[in-house]
Amino acid sequence: MEAKYRAVLMDADETIFDFARAEAFALDETFRAFGLDPTPEALALYDLINKELLRKFEKGEIAQAALKIRRFETLFTTLGVKAPAEAFSEAYIVNLGKGAFLLPGAEELCAYLAAKYPLVLVTNGIARVQRPRFEASPVRRHFLGIVISEEAGAAKPAPKIFRKACEVLGPLAADPRDLIMVGDSLESDIAGAAAFGMDSCWVNLKGQPLGKGILPTYEVRSLEALREIL
């Protein structure tokens, strides 16, 4: 297929990186290091707390520095456990940075796309987590660079982080209509791309329903299906 776009922006977690696996690894390692039992109930509670705080972060209602510690403060309070939230958070971040696990087919997809387009990774996250995972991954060689919300001073869906990605691309990104954002989050990737004037492809691996008022240009249910679009 003839290339329709001049460059591709890609999300990291749950688009090409297996964040669920990295998170499970880091939580298990950190719980055990602090003498705590990583029970399924505790991990499920953490997931609920973390997702709610991430939603607030994307809305600008909580700073990332506060989020990193608040999630564990809330978890330990709810569990009735006495543990140092700040030290736990620090250890968790170090362990999470070791989790450079890819989703099945992600390495092959990135190689395919990089042969046709300049690629930039655009991710909401902590630099000390995202950068080591990116640098340790075999997909690193396929990307011009990575734009991380903590370093960019803004998180998707804010236009500022997409402008930072355009700076990496230079003249290729003069017109947002020449770009496409590929990601799994309707709220951050797809809505952010639309607001910036880009096309988007929703990587809907879990078969989730569309959100109200958020319409991707394309939708795929597998990474392999991206080849039919790009």
N, C-alpha and C positions, 0 to 999 in steps of 0.2 A: 504494500500500500504506500502511495506517495505521502510523504510527511506533510501533515496539515498544519503543524505547529513548529515554531522555531526553537522551543525549549520546553522542558517538562519539570515542574516542581512536584516533589513527592513528599508525602508525610512519612514518618518513620514507624511509630508504634502501631501495631495491628494493621499496618499496610504492607510493610516488608519485614519489620522486626517483630519477633514474638515476645511482646512485652509481658503477656500473662505468664509465660515461662520464666522470664527474667525476674519478675516480681515475686513469683513463688519461690524461686531459688534464693533471692535476697532476704525475704521474710524468714524463711526456714533457717538460713545461716545466722541471721541476727537474733532471732528468738532464742536459739540454742546458745549463742554466745553470751546472752544475758541470763541464762538459766531459766528461760520461760518455755512453756510447752506450746508449740505452734499447732494448736488443735484446729480442726476444720471450722469450728464455731468462731474462734478468735480471728481466723483469716477472713471468714465471711463478713464479720463485723468490721474489720479494717477496710475491706473493699467498699462497703456501704459508706463509711465515714469519708474515705479518700475520694470517692466519686462525687459526693456532695460538695466537698471542699474544692475539687477541681472545677465543678460547675460555677462556684462562686469566683474562682480565680479567672475563668474565661469571661466572666461578667465584670471583672475589675473590682470585685467586692472584698478580696483578700490578697495580700501580697504573697509572692512565692516563698519568701523567707519565713513568713509566719505559717504558711501552709505546711512546710516541711516538718515543723515541730507540732503544730496544732493537731494534726491527724493522730499522732501517737499519744499526745496528752489526752485527747478525747477517748482513744481506745483504752488506755490504761485506767482512766477514771471509770469508764463503763464496765470494764472487766473487774474492777476492784483490785488492780495490781499496782504495787509500788515499783516503779522503774523510772530511771532518768530519761525523760523523753528527748532531751536535746542530745545526749550521748548516744541514745538508741538511734535517733534520726541520722546522726553522723555515720555510724557504723552501717546502717541500712543503705545510705547513699553510696558508700564505698563498695558494698556488695552488689548493689544494683548496677553499678558501672562495669561489673565483670560479666554481665549477662548479655553478650553479643549474639543472642540466638536469633536466627532468621526463620520466617515462615516458610513452609515447603514451596519450592518453586521461585522464591524471591531472588536468589542469586542468578538464576537463569533469566528471569524477567529483566533484571537490571542490566545484564550483559546485552540482551536484545535491544532494550531501549537506548542504551548508551551508544550503540552502533548507529543510531538514527538521530538522536537528540542530545544536546547538552542537558545534564541533569543536576538539579540542586535539591538537597534534602532540607525541608522546612519543618521544624518540630517544636512543639510546646514542651518545655522541660527544663531540667537543671543541667547546666553545662558540664558539671563534674560527673554526671550520669551519662548524658547523651554522647559527649565527645569521645570518651574511652570506648564505648560500645561501637560507635561509628568507626573509629580508627582501627579497632581490632577485627572488624568484620571484613570478609572477602569482597563485599560490595563497595568498599571505600574507593577502590580504583576507578569505579564507574562514574563518580560524582565530581563535579567541579568544586563543590564545597558543601558546608552545612550551615544553616542559619538556625540558631537556637533562641527561643523566646527570652531566656534569662540574659543573654548577651545582646539581643536586639532591643531590649527595653520594651517589648510588646509581645503579646501572645496572639496567635490566631484566635478569632477572626479579624483582629485589628489590621487595618491597611498597612501600618508601619512595618510589620514583619515581612509582608510581601514586597514592600519597597526595598527592604534589605536584601531579599533574594534577587531582586532585579539588579541591584548594585553588583552582585556576584556575576550576573550574566552580561552586564554592560549593554552595548548597543542591541544585542539580541532581544532585550526586554523593553525596547522603546515603546512598543504598543502592547498593552496587556492582552489584546485580542489574539496575539501571536503565541500566547502561553496557555498551558493547561495545568490545573492543580489536581493531583491524584491523591485521594486520602479516604480514610474510613469514617471520619466524623462529619455528620451533616452540619453540626453547629459551628465547628471551627474551620474545617477544610472547605466544605461546599459553600456554606453561607459566606465565608471569608473571600473565597474566589469570586463569587457573584458580585459582592460589594466592590471588589477591586477591578471588575470588568473582565475577568478571565473565564474561560470555559472550565469545567470541572468534570472529574470522573469519580463517582462514589464507589469505593471498594467495599461492597456490602457482603462480606464473607459469611455473615450470620443470618442473612435473609431478613433483616429488620424492615419494618414499614417506613415509608417516607414520612418526614416531619411536615407539619403544616407550614406552607409558604416557603419551603426550602426544596428547590428542584435542581438536581444536578443535570449537566448537559448529557452525561452518560451514566449508566450504572452497570457494574459487573458483579457477578457472584463468585468469581474465581480470579486469581492472578493471571492465569493462562488466557482468560477472555480479554485481557487488556491488549493483547496482540491484534485482536480484530479491530480495535479502535485506533491504536497507535502503531 
